[in-house]
Every structure is written in structure tokens, then in C-alpha cells.
């Protein structure tokens, strides 16, 4: 986590606690076995060197290597591992087909993959571990956790600062910074959500008229208005028509002869001893006793049980112990327990009763809540600290519910709740609770449920078969829709649609309702791919989508549609798969025109995992005036980039992929003309590969199934782990992609969860 220097002492204390709770382990290099290194060096000598000599070394060696990139000075895996930044760039350029250029040899995709695989494995041999990261809950996670933890609905993180994005996602620990504004928002939110979840009853007050009641023997009303019990006896009163609920009994008492010990007043409810009150002073003391009442008629007794009489005692004040009863009041709720919100009843499942005092009940409630909030059992010390807050509230004469409410607020601003903390140290297997937390935040964006807690406690969750069964259970739970929406909108960059505005003069129908529909189409498609366990290649060549009347009209598809979405076969409609969806086509366009460059970049990054290098500084921009757009074809306007040798190598694959989608305008509608010009949808890839429109693009991408599998797995693993991937991760992912033949989304998710990267805590 990146900690910003703050002036708030409270926030600084929080930061210090968190950092102390997860001491960072020292960095040490991860060395692979000598056999692995020897195998890599042998492969280099027998195979890899020839590929580099044929395709790279003529330009990238000697006294003046091209772009200052000298590849003639490495001969072993150790040479590569010693220069990670340099060879990360080499891997990127080879994968994206930027290098080698077509005139420099243009190796096949298979040869490119062999070069990349060798370099990646070499980098992993001496990988430098990064510091373990403490992960703050992001806005999405916080909102879902509050919903599940307090059993309430709402958007509770709406006013929080926006979360930064790293590696394409907003749950990356390295970029989830903590600011003073965050703490202020957490404090406000804790109060707001507990106010919503826990009902504080406004009590009815029933005061006993002692003077008009039947007085016990050996007692009398004093002239000062209290009942004087001068011998053992019982004062009784009865309350009628008592509603079931939580109450507070107030008894104001005093005693004489307290120098020889307090007077004992036994409080009984319906003839059962409830609480013994020790009266220690002659001045009146108010006792407040919380109790849950369930019977319509309640008999309340105050029994004086330890009369004392020694007329010859030296001190006259200690010769006769009497009990004085000044007042008895019953405070009860306005409504019945059936009228309480569900959240209240589920959170406050224990209340003071004849067999359980308020401290015992409160500890049961708060220990269970803190265990769920911290995603692990609370320690005795933590429990005592939470209970001390409850006690402070009660000492201020507040109710049992208010004490619980404030203690829960304290839990909700505790670092153990706000951060996902895994104690650092040597590499190790995650324990059951840590694994349950990783699993639930990956698939539900929230805390584990009771099933996961029970399996974690028993140790069963760490077993692969149990873990795989839980993945299947969780993916069929409605909460998995959170993962579907959150992951898909970030992977496919659909979140940008909310801020994307098309030119209203050119695209007057592109309004908020249509944007919502476009986004919903993607969400429904991804969810269907997950729940129906479809092979991931249907992201590329699927023949269906989900439409309502507005979206069908936008796509020019006729049929019986209404406001509800339904599954539609679009195989004959120039649609199908992700790349025929208007949301993606819109966010990869400019407001007033299509952008082959943006669309090509999207395909290379999000589908093939071969991102092009960043553009050089001071790169020119296209003239986007109306006159320029209408006067010149897009291909001619982009030719200026390809004319520059420093741009051509990157723009060749970028433009080729982008041009295949030119039949779709800047808001995803199908077209055959771009202004007055016929649409030019021909893309020419390196290797003299020509693609004609979306159909050829889909065939080309389908032929690169391994690349797509690897890319989607990389995206899923980055999202699951909340960190950038290492060379070791990439080696595992490539091996997975090679052995999985057209896997389903469920299979990829399961493989990631069963992987060492997910199930183990490492220092890299």
C-alpha cells in the first residue's frame, strides 16, 4: 500500500497499527533449481539463439544497435534475469508483433511464443520479490461487505474518494491509498449504516405508585416519600399488557447501617431470581437493569433479604439495617420485536434476560459480529477492547442497543475490517480463514458466508476437492453476479461508457438509457457465459446476445421486443461475441468518429494480451474537424502515422485489427458507408495476412485460442490476487493456457483458485 503522509494523529495511529499488524518480510531472491537453469541454457544453445540471430541480432547488436537495444550480449538465463526491465520490453515487442518488423524476418506466431516463453522462464529464475501488500477495501468491496455484514441495502460508498486503477483493475493493493478523507468517510458511513441497521426503541415509561400499592408486612411509607422496609420482606407489583420486547427496569434504592455491609435487594421477575442488587449508601442509587420480557403479565418483586438489627452496637448508625425503595420504573419499547427491522433481529440475536446479564449478551453479539467483520475469530484481547467501548456507552446511561450500535461502529473503523491483512513472513500455505477471505472477495466482492467460515474452522477448506466444490457452489449463488459485473466492466473497459459522450448532432439517440442498455448487454452476456459454463471462445465467436427493444432498434434488428432483455440469435446480423457489442465499439471510438487505433489497441491488450508500446512523445493527432472527416477516407488519414518509420511498426497490427471493425460507427450501429465513402474494412497484419471485416477478424482471433486463454487467465488472476503478476505467475499461466483446450470460464476460475499463487502466501 502507498501511504501518504498525513497530519491527522488519529489517521496516523490507524496507519501505524496496520503496518505493525503486518510486518513486511525481508526481500530475498527466489532462485529456481539448478536443473531449471541448466535446461534453459541448453534450450537457448539448441533453439532460442538461432531465433534471435535470425530475427533480431542483425539490427540489435554491434556498436550501434537499433533504438539502443543491444541483444547481442546475453547467452544464459542469468543474463536475462539480471536485466528484467530490458527483457520485459523485449517480450512486449515480440508478442505485439511490433518487433521484429516484417522486413526483418517476421517470425511465425509459434516462433514468437517460443522466444517469449524462454525469456519469461529465464526472468523467473532470479525473480526479486515485491513487498507483501496490505489491501484496503475498495468502494465496491466496502459496499457489498456492509450489505452482507449488516443485512441492509444501499450504496454506502457513493461519497468515498474514487479508487485508483492499477493493471486495469481498481482492487490492486499497491494503488489503494489511504487519505484523511477516507477516514472521515469511514466514520460517517459507520454511523449511517448502524443507524439504519439497529433500531433504538423510544421507551414507554411505567412508574409504580408505591404509596397506593399493597405494602408488605414490616414496612411503611416514610414522610419523605419512600417505602421503608425495616425487616425482611417482599414488595410486589404487576404490569399488565406487556408487549414482547427489550426493556429496562429502573429501581431507586437506599439503605441504612451500610457500615456493616450493603443491603441485599433481590430482583425477581415472575417469581424467578433475576439480579441481586447491593445497596451501599444512604443516599438514593438508581439501578438500571436491561431485560427481555416475553409474557403479557409481568410480576416484579423487590425482596429485602439480609435484615440486620443490633441495638447495642457502639455506632448508632450501624444498629439497624433497613431498605428504602424510592421508585420502580419499567421502560419498554414502542413496538414489538416483530416490528423490528430484519437487520436488527439478526445482529442483536442475544439480549439481557432472566438467565443472561447484559454483559454476557453483548459479548455474544459483538464477538460474532467482529469475527465476521475481521474474517477470522477475534482474540480475547480484541473482544475485551470492543466490550470496553460498549461499557463506556452503558455507563453514560444509554440503552443496550445503543451500546451495541457504538461498539459496532468501532469495529467498522478498525484496520482489521477496513484492510485485508495476511501476516507476512516466509512463504506458506494460507490458513482456512485467509483462503475463505480470498475466495469470497474474488467471487462475491465480500466476506465469507457461514459455510465458508465453518469449513475454514474445520480445516476442510484447504483441501483441493473441498475448495473446488465451494467454487462451484459460490458461482451459482446470486452474489456471483457481483463478480460478473465488476470484472467484466473493468476487463472490457465498459465503465468508461458512463463518461463517454457521442456527438449529439451526429448521434442524437445516444443518451443515458441507451448507454445503460449497452452496458447491460455486456453484463448479461458475461453472466450467461459463466452460469451456462460456455467455452471462452464464445467471447470471440458467439452467435447470440441479449437485446431489448431500444438496443434492437439501435442495432437495426427487427422482432418482438419490449423493455426486458432476452437472448437473441444474431448470427445473421453482423453481430455476435464481444466485438459486435455497441458498448465496446463506443468506448473505443472518438465522440464524432470511429478510431481504428483505439479498437486495435483494445483487441491487442484485452483479447490477445499483446499491448503495443506507448506512443512516442509529441506524436501527431488526426484532424477531427467536420471538414477533415467528410473530405478524406480514414485509411488515408491514418497513413501519416504509418509513413513515419518510428510509428509504422506499431500501427501495422493496431490499424489492421481496428479497420476490420469499420462497419460499426462510433456508437456501434452497423453501416456500409463512412460519410460519402464506402466503408473500408480491410486489415493487413504482418505476415501478409489480410482480414476482411468482423467475420475474418473472429476467425483470426479464434485461431489464437492459446493467446486468448492466456490473456483472460492473466486478467482473472490479477483481479483475484489484487496485484501485478510476476514472471513466475506468467510461467504458470502459460502452462495452464497450453494444457487447457477451449476451457470454460468456470474452469479457468477454478484453475486459478487451485493454483499455488492463490492458495499460498509468498513474498513475491
C-alpha positions, 0 to 999 in steps of 0.5 A, a space after each residue: 500500500 502507498 501511504 501518504 503522509 498525513 497530519 491527522 494523529 488519529 489517521 496516523 495511529 490507524 496507519 501505524 497499527 496496520 503496518 505493525 499488524 503486518 510486518 513486511 518480510 525481508 526481500 530475498 531472491 527466489 532462485 529456481 533449481 539448478 536443473 531449471 537453469 541448466 535446461 534453459 541454457 541448453 534450450 537457448 544453445 539448441 533453439 532460442 539463439 538461432 531465433 534471435 540471430 535470425 530475427 533480431 541480432 542483425 539490427 540489435 547488436 554491434 556498436 550501434 544497435 537499433 533504438 539502443 537495444 543491444 541483444 547481442 550480449 546475453 547467452 544464459 538465463 542469468 543474463 536475462 534475469 539480471 536485466 528484467 526491465 530490458 527483457 520485459 520490453 523485449 517480450 512486449 515487442 515480440 508478442 505485439 508483433 511490433 518487433 521484429 518488423 516484417 522486413 526483418 524476418 517476421 517470425 511465425 506466431 509459434 516462433 514468437 511464443 517460443 522466444 517469449 516463453 524462454 525469456 519469461 522462464 529465464 526472468 523467473 529464475 532470479 525473480 526479486 520479490 515485491 513487498 507483501 501488500 496490505 489491501 484496503 477495501 475498495 468502494 465496491 468491496 466496502 459496499 457489498 461487505 456492509 450489505 452482507 455484514 449488516 443485512 441492509 441495502 444501499 450504496 454506502 460508498 457513493 461519497 468515498 474518494 474514487 479508487 485508483 486503477 492499477 493493471 486495469 483493475 481498481 482492487 490492486 493493493 499497491 494503488 489503494 491509498 489511504 487519505 484523511 478523507 477516507 477516514 472521515 468517510 469511514 466514520 460517517 458511513 459507520 454511523 449511517 449504516 448502524 443507524 439504519 441497521 439497529 433500531 433504538 426503541 423510544 421507551 414507554 415509561 411505567 412508574 409504580 405508585 408505591 404509596 397506593 400499592 399493597 405494602 408488605 408486612 414490616 414496612 411503611 411509607 416514610 414522610 419523605 416519600 419512600 417505602 421503608 422496609 425495616 425487616 425482611 420482606 417482599 414488595 410486589 407489583 404487576 404490569 399488565 399488557 406487556 408487549 414482547 420486547 427489550 426493556 429496562 427496569 429502573 429501581 431507586 434504592 437506599 439503605 441504612 447501617 451500610 457500615 456493616 455491609 450493603 443491603 441485599 435487594 433481590 430482583 425477581 421477575 415472575 417469581 424467578 431470581 433475576 439480579 441481586 442488587 447491593 445497596 451501599 449508601 444512604 443516599 438514593 442509587 438508581 439501578 438500571 437493569 436491561 431485560 427481555 420480557 416475553 409474557 403479557 403479565 409481568 410480576 416484579 418483586 423487590 425482596 429485602 433479604 439480609 435484615 440486620 438489627 443490633 441495638 447495642 452496637 457502639 455506632 448508632 448508625 450501624 444498629 439497624 439495617 433497613 431498605 428504602 425503595 424510592 421508585 420502580 420504573 419499567 421502560 419498554 419499547 414502542 413496538 414489538 420485536 416483530 416490528 423490528 427491522 430484519 437487520 436488527 433481529 439478526 445482529 442483536 440475536 442475544 439480549 439481557 434476560 432472566 438467565 443472561 446479564 447484559 454483559 454476557 449478551 453483548 459479548 455474544 453479539 459483538 464477538 460474532 459480529 467482529 469475527 465476521 467483520 475481521 474474517 477470522 475469530 477475534 482474540 480475547 484481547 480484541 473482544 475485551 477492547 470492543 466490550 470496553 467501548 460498549 461499557 463506556 456507552 452503558 455507563 453514560 446511561 444509554 440503552 443496550 442497543 445503543 451500546 451495541 450500535 457504538 461498539 459496532 461502529 468501532 469495529 467498522 473503523 478498525 484496520 482489521 475490517 477496513 484492510 485485508 491483512 495476511 501476516 507476512 513472513 516466509 512463504 506458506 500455505 494460507 490458513 482456512 480463514 485467509 483462503 475463505 477471505 480470498 475466495 469470497 472477495 474474488 467471487 462475491 466482492 465480500 466476506 465469507 458466508 457461514 459455510 465458508 467460515 465453518 469449513 475454514 474452522 474445520 480445516 476442510 477448506 484447504 483441501 483441493 476437492 473441498 475448495 473446488 466444490 465451494 467454487 462451484 457452489 459460490 458461482 451459482 449463488 446470486 452474489 456471483 453476479 457481483 463478480 460478473 459485473 465488476 470484472 467484466 466492466 473493468 476487463 472490457 473497459 465498459 465503465 468508461 461508457 458512463 463518461 463517454 459522450 457521442 456527438 449529439 448532432 451526429 448521434 442524437 439517440 445516444 443518451 443515458 438509457 441507451 448507454 445503460 442498455 449497452 452496458 447491460 448487454 455486456 453484463 448479461 452476456 458475461 453472466 450467461 457465459 459463466 452460469 451456462 459454463 460456455 467455452 471462452 471462445 464464445 467471447 470471440 465467436 458467439 452467435 447470440 446476445 441479449 437485446 431489448 427493444 431500444 438496443 434492437 432498434 439501435 442495432 437495426 434488428 427487427 422482432 418482438 421486443 419490449 423493455 426486458 432483455 432476452 437472448 437473441 440469435 444474431 448470427 445473421 446480423 453482423 453481430 455476435 461475441 464481444 466485438 459486435 457489442 455497441 458498448 465496446 465499439 463506443 468506448 473505443 471510438 472518438 465522440 464524432 468518429 470511429 478510431 481504428 487505433 483505439 479498437 486495435 489497441 483494445 483487441 491487442 491488450 484485452 483479447 490477445 494480451 499483446 499491448 503495443 508500446 506507448 506512443 512516442 512523445 509529441 506524436 501527431 493527432 488526426 484532424 477531427 474537424 467536420 471538414 477533415 472527416 467528410 473530405 478524406 477516407 480514414 485509411 488515408 488519414 491514418 497513413 501519416 502515422 504509418 509513413 513515419 518509420 518510428 510509428 509504422 511498426 506499431 500501427 501495422 497490427 493496431 490499424 489492421 485489427 481496428 479497420 476490420 471493425 469499420 462497419 460499426 460507427 462510433 456508437 456501434 450501429 452497423 453501416 456500409 458507408 463512412 460519410 460519402 465513402 464506402 466503408 473500408 474494412 480491410 486489415 493487413 497484419 504482418 505476415 501478409 495476412 489480410 482480414 476482411 471485416 468482423 467475420 475474418 477478424 473472429 476467425 483470426 482471433 479464434 485461431 489464437 485460442 492459446 493467446 486468448 486463454 492466456 490473456 483472460 487467465 492473466 486478467 482473472 488472476 490479477 483481479 483475484 490476487 489484487 496485484 501485478 503478476 510476476 514472471 513466475 505467475 506468467 510461467 504458470 499461466 502459460 502452462 495452464 493456457 497450453 494444457 487447457 483446450 477451449 476451457 470454460 470460464 468456470 474452469 479457468 476460475 477454478 484453475 486459478 483458485 487451485 493454483 499455488 499463487 492463490 492458495 499460498 502466501 509468498 513474498 513475491 
